[in-house]
Amino acid sequence: MQETIVEATTDASCISAARTDAFARMTIGQRTYDIAEAADGTQLLFRTECEEKWMRLEHTRDDGWTKIAGEIVRSDPDVMDHFLSTHLVRIDGQFDEMGEVSFDLLGRDVRLRYDTSGLFVRVGDEWVQADNFNGEAMPLRGRARCHAALLRTDAMQSDQMSPAMREWSGRIARGARVIPVL
């Protein structure tokens, strides 16, 4: 299957080559990804079935399909949202009121603070501003607000969360199915 990429990008993680051949299709849960080799033959690329842009992978075929699948899981925002839906447990506070809400995420203390100056997230010791809303109310409500804040601040890639994310994505990746594209 040969696809033409029609949109150039300035994002270094995306490939904007003229033609890219998918050589495999990977299914993880209900999501399906096309896998291709970059023009240089050393890097792998992936995209969802509905996307035109190819994203670079750090792992290669030599690392094995489970590691490749784990990297894809960690890079997919929809999968990250699913992770948060199943693992983020509210301990105290109200979602849709000004103030602080505390959570447990795999034994780690996570806090969300919503006040007139914006939305803040704390994983570990440091508060990080997720949004200042420019004086407007936060468009998201409830758990969606917390999920967006965690993803927007890259808190899930913090030193506290990376090992847990790697372990979880590895478990999910073991269920990946790979078939060749002929």
Backbone torsions as a table, in degrees:
resi	resn	phi	psi	omega
1	MET	NA	121.7	-179.6
2	GLN	-112.4	131.1	-177.3
3	GLU	-119.8	147.0	174.7
4	THR	-103.1	131.2	177.0
5	ILE	-93.1	121.9	-172.4
6	VAL	-100.9	-12.9	-175.3
7	GLU	-117.7	122.9	176.1
8	ALA	-78.2	158.3	-179.0
9	THR	-142.5	154.6	176.0
10	THR	-99.2	-4.9	179.5
11	ASP	-71.8	121.6	-176.9
12	ALA	-64.8	-19.0	-179.6
13	SER	-84.7	-9.4	179.9
14	CYS	-102.3	150.8	177.9
15	ILE	-107.7	137.1	178.9
16	SER	-126.0	37.9	178.9
17	ALA	-67.1	160.6	-177.1
18	ALA	-68.8	-42.1	-179.0
19	ARG	-139.3	139.3	178.8
20	THR	-140.3	131.1	179.6
21	ASP	-99.8	126.0	172.7
22	ALA	-78.3	132.1	177.8
23	PHE	-109.2	-12.2	-179.8
24	ALA	-149.3	156.9	174.6
25	ARG	-124.4	125.5	-178.2
26	MET	-111.6	131.9	175.7
27	THR	-114.0	126.3	177.0
28	ILE	-126.0	110.1	-174.6
29	GLY	64.2	-123.7	179.5
30	GLN	-100.8	2.5	-178.9
31	ARG	-99.1	142.0	178.7
32	THR	-122.3	137.4	-177.5
33	TYR	-126.9	141.6	170.5
34	ASP	-88.1	140.8	178.2
35	ILE	-119.3	133.5	-179.9
36	ALA	-138.8	167.1	175.7
37	GLU	-101.5	137.3	176.7
38	ALA	-67.1	161.5	-177.6
39	ALA	-57.1	-31.6	-179.4
40	ASP	-76.2	-9.9	176.4
41	GLY	78.6	-1.2	-178.3
42	THR	-103.2	-30.0	-178.0
43	GLN	-104.9	151.7	173.1
44	LEU	-100.7	154.5	178.6
45	LEU	-126.1	155.8	173.8
46	PHE	-145.2	161.3	173.3
47	ARG	-159.3	159.1	172.5
48	THR	-76.4	163.3	-178.7
49	GLU	-56.9	-31.0	-174.0
50	CYS	-92.2	-7.1	-176.5
51	GLU	-93.0	153.2	173.9
52	GLU	-98.4	-29.7	-177.5
53	LYS	-80.1	138.9	175.4
54	TRP	-97.9	136.6	177.7
55	MET	-105.7	141.1	178.9
56	ARG	-72.7	146.9	172.6
57	LEU	-113.3	143.5	175.5
58	GLU	-79.1	-33.9	-178.3
59	HIS	-80.4	152.0	179.7
60	THR	-116.1	177.1	177.0
61	ARG	-58.5	-33.0	179.8
62	ASP	-62.3	-26.9	179.4
63	ASP	-76.3	-20.8	178.8
64	GLY	97.0	156.8	-175.4
65	TRP	-66.1	-30.6	-179.4
66	THR	-66.8	-42.2	177.7
67	LYS	-67.1	-40.0	177.6
68	ILE	-61.8	-46.8	-179.9
69	ALA	-62.9	-40.0	177.8
70	GLY	-60.8	-41.2	177.9
71	GLU	-65.1	-40.9	178.0
72	ILE	-63.2	-44.3	179.2
73	VAL	-57.5	-46.3	-177.7
74	ARG	-67.4	-23.4	-176.6
75	SER	-94.2	-6.5	-177.0
76	ASP	-93.3	113.6	-177.7
77	PRO	-61.4	-31.3	178.0
78	ASP	-66.6	-37.7	178.7
79	VAL	-70.3	-39.1	177.1
80	MET	-61.5	-39.8	178.0
81	ASP	-63.2	-39.9	177.1
82	HIS	-63.5	-42.4	177.5
83	PHE	-56.8	-47.7	-179.4
84	LEU	-65.0	-37.5	179.4
85	SER	-62.0	-33.4	-176.0
86	THR	-95.9	-15.8	-174.4
87	HIS	-119.5	-18.3	-178.2
88	LEU	-85.5	116.3	-175.8
89	VAL	-114.4	120.5	178.7
90	ARG	-71.5	131.6	179.6
91	ILE	-101.2	-45.8	-174.5
92	ASP	-154.8	151.8	175.9
93	GLY	101.0	167.1	-178.9
94	GLN	-111.7	135.1	-177.3
95	PHE	-61.2	-46.9	-168.2
96	ASP	-101.3	25.4	176.4
97	GLU	-123.3	154.3	174.4
98	MET	-61.7	145.5	178.2
99	GLY	129.2	-160.9	-173.9
100	GLU	-112.0	140.6	174.7
101	VAL	-122.4	131.3	179.3
102	SER	-108.0	146.3	-176.4
103	PHE	-134.8	161.8	168.2
104	ASP	-115.2	128.6	177.0
105	LEU	-128.4	97.3	-178.3
106	LEU	53.2	45.4	177.8
107	GLY	82.9	3.0	179.7
108	ARG	-105.1	141.8	178.6
109	ASP	-80.1	120.9	178.2
110	VAL	-123.8	134.3	-179.7
111	ARG	-129.7	145.6	177.1
112	LEU	-123.6	129.5	177.4
113	ARG	-123.0	127.5	-179.2
114	TYR	-121.6	117.0	177.8
115	ASP	-143.7	-174.0	-175.3
116	THR	-64.4	-20.9	179.4
117	SER	-89.2	-8.3	176.7
118	GLY	141.7	-161.9	-177.9
119	LEU	-115.0	129.2	-177.2
120	PHE	-126.4	149.4	178.8
121	VAL	-127.0	143.2	173.6
122	ARG	-131.4	121.0	169.5
123	VAL	-124.7	113.0	-173.4
124	GLY	92.0	-132.4	-172.5
125	ASP	-102.8	-9.7	-169.8
126	GLU	-116.6	132.9	173.5
127	TRP	-83.3	134.5	178.4
128	VAL	-125.0	132.6	-179.8
129	GLN	-77.4	125.4	179.3
130	ALA	-90.9	-32.2	-179.3
131	ASP	-165.6	148.1	175.2
132	ASN	-109.1	-6.4	174.4
133	PHE	58.8	-0.6	-179.4
134	ASN	48.0	40.9	177.4
135	GLY	84.1	-3.1	179.8
136	GLU	-97.3	155.9	179.4
137	ALA	-67.9	149.2	177.2
138	MET	-62.6	125.7	-177.6
139	PRO	-70.6	-27.9	-179.0
140	LEU	-89.0	154.4	179.9
141	ARG	-126.3	163.4	171.9
142	GLY	57.3	-140.8	-177.9
143	ARG	-61.9	-32.5	-178.9
144	ALA	-59.3	-34.7	177.9
145	ARG	-62.8	-45.7	-179.9
146	CYS	-66.7	-43.7	178.7
147	HIS	-58.4	-47.8	-178.6
148	ALA	-61.7	-41.0	-179.5
149	ALA	-64.6	-42.9	180.0
150	LEU	-64.4	-40.4	-179.8
151	LEU	-72.6	-40.2	-177.3
152	ARG	-66.1	-32.6	-177.5
153	THR	-92.4	1.3	-176.7
154	ASP	60.7	24.4	179.0
155	ALA	-61.8	-28.4	-179.3
156	MET	-70.3	-17.6	177.5
157	GLN	-97.8	7.7	-178.9
158	SER	-67.2	164.5	178.4
159	ASP	-58.5	-32.0	-179.6
160	GLN	-72.8	-34.0	-173.0
161	MET	-99.6	-24.8	-176.0
162	SER	-55.1	-46.2	179.8
163	PRO	-61.8	-40.3	179.2
164	ALA	-66.2	-41.5	178.9
165	MET	-65.4	-40.5	179.6
166	ARG	-64.0	-43.4	179.7
167	GLU	-64.7	-47.0	-179.3
168	TRP	-63.8	-46.6	-178.6
169	SER	-65.0	-32.3	176.2
170	GLY	-64.8	-39.7	177.1
171	ARG	-65.2	-44.2	178.8
172	ILE	-63.8	-41.6	-176.8
173	ALA	-63.4	-29.3	179.6
174	ARG	-63.2	-17.7	177.1
175	GLY	-93.4	7.2	-178.2
176	ALA	-69.3	145.3	175.5
177	ARG	-118.6	131.2	-178.9
178	VAL	-120.5	129.5	176.0
179	ILE	-129.0	148.0	179.2
180	PRO	-73.4	150.4	172.1
181	VAL	-99.2	116.8	-176.9
182	LEU	-99.4	NA	NA
